[in-house]
Amino acid sequence: MKKIVATILVLAANSAWACPGYLDQTYRQLHSRDSINLCEAYEGQPMLVVNTASQCGFRGQFGELEELYQTYQDRGLAVVGFASDDFNQEADTEKEAADVCRVNYGVSFTMIAPTPVTGDNANPLFSMIRSQGEGPEWNFYKYVLNPEGALTASFPSRVAPSDEELVDAVESVLKQ
């Protein structure tokens, strides 16, 4: 009996998801006192990560991101928007930014309070993305992470969330 229990424990330990450090971070949610740890919330799930700005000309993509999220959330997709003022296009207040996302575009996916996504002060996730030569050059850059947290695809602002290539990249990391 002890051997069976030991074997089960070893198998469980070997199959446990090892969250990468750049995802094992806690962020405050947009216009909220609540925080979210990406590893705890999305353990073993594929993610679409987007740096956003509520006053950017690409803000209409919030609606398409929500549609993508609604289409694929049942297959495990997490969409996480990182509000950022790195390109000087974020609203003056978090309430304003939250209203743009939630009221104007019906966003229900996770939105993170403003955080740096470029330069030496970039948050750990965007530092990892930048280390792979894929850092955002503007707002609404989109990054696909597989269930292990590895970056598998990136798309610039001009590529809409409904673009066939982006959708294919998302589908390639989804649970079957």
Residue pairs with C-beta under 8 A, 6 or more apart in sequence:
17 43
17 44
17 147
17 148
19 39
19 43
19 149
20 128
20 148
20 149
20 150
21 124
22 124
22 125
22 127
22 128
22 149
23 38
23 39
23 42
23 125
23 145
23 149
24 37
24 38
24 39
25 37
25 38
25 39
25 123
25 124
25 125
26 35
26 36
26 37
27 35
27 36
27 38
27 82
27 112
27 113
27 115
27 123
28 34
28 35
28 112
28 113
29 35
29 36
29 110
29 111
29 112
29 113
30 81
30 83
30 94
30 97
30 98
30 101
30 111
30 112
30 113
30 114
31 94
31 95
31 97
31 98
31 113
32 113
36 110
36 112
38 47
38 80
38 125
41 78
41 110
42 78
42 80
44 147
44 148
45 76
45 77
45 78
45 147
46 76
46 77
46 78
46 144
46 145
46 146
46 147
46 170
46 173
46 174
46 175
47 77
47 78
47 79
47 80
47 144
47 145
47 149
48 65
48 68
48 69
48 77
48 78
48 79
48 80
48 142
48 143
48 144
48 145
48 161
48 170
49 80
49 82
49 125
49 129
49 142
49 143
49 145
50 61
50 65
50 79
50 80
50 81
50 82
50 140
50 141
50 142
50 143
51 81
51 82
51 84
51 86
51 117
51 126
51 136
51 139
51 140
51 141
52 59
52 62
52 81
52 82
52 83
52 84
52 101
52 111
52 139
52 140
53 59
53 83
53 84
53 85
53 87
53 89
53 90
53 139
53 140
54 83
54 89
54 90
54 91
54 96
54 97
54 100
54 101
55 89
55 90
55 91
55 100
56 87
56 89
56 138
56 139
56 140
58 138
58 139
58 140
58 157
58 158
59 100
59 105
59 140
60 105
61 140
61 160
61 161
62 81
62 100
62 101
62 104
62 105
62 107
63 105
63 106
64 160
64 161
64 162
65 79
65 81
65 107
65 109
65 161
66 79
66 105
66 106
66 107
66 108
66 109
67 161
67 162
68 77
68 79
68 161
68 162
68 167
68 170
69 77
69 79
69 108
69 109
70 108
72 170
72 171
72 174
73 79
75 174
75 175
76 147
76 174
76 175
77 170
77 174
78 109
78 110
79 109
79 110
80 109
80 110
80 111
80 112
81 101
81 107
81 109
81 110
81 111
81 112
82 112
82 115
82 117
82 123
82 125
82 126
83 90
83 94
83 97
83 111
83 112
83 113
83 114
83 115
84 90
84 114
84 115
84 116
84 117
84 118
84 139
85 114
86 116
86 117
86 118
86 119
86 136
87 138
87 139
89 139
90 97
90 114
91 97
91 100
94 113
94 114
97 114
98 111
101 107
101 111
102 108
115 123
116 122
116 123
116 126
117 123
117 126
117 135
117 136
118 126
118 130
118 135
118 136
122 130
122 135
126 135
126 136
128 151
129 135
129 136
129 143
129 151
129 154
132 151
134 143
134 151
134 154
135 141
137 156
138 156
138 157
139 157
140 157
141 154
141 155
141 156
141 157
142 154
142 155
142 159
142 161
142 166
143 151
143 153
143 154
143 155
144 151
144 152
144 153
144 154
144 166
144 169
144 170
144 172
144 173
145 151
145 152
145 173
146 152
146 173
147 173
147 175
152 169
152 172
152 173
153 166
153 169
155 163
155 165
155 166
155 169
159 165
159 166
160 166
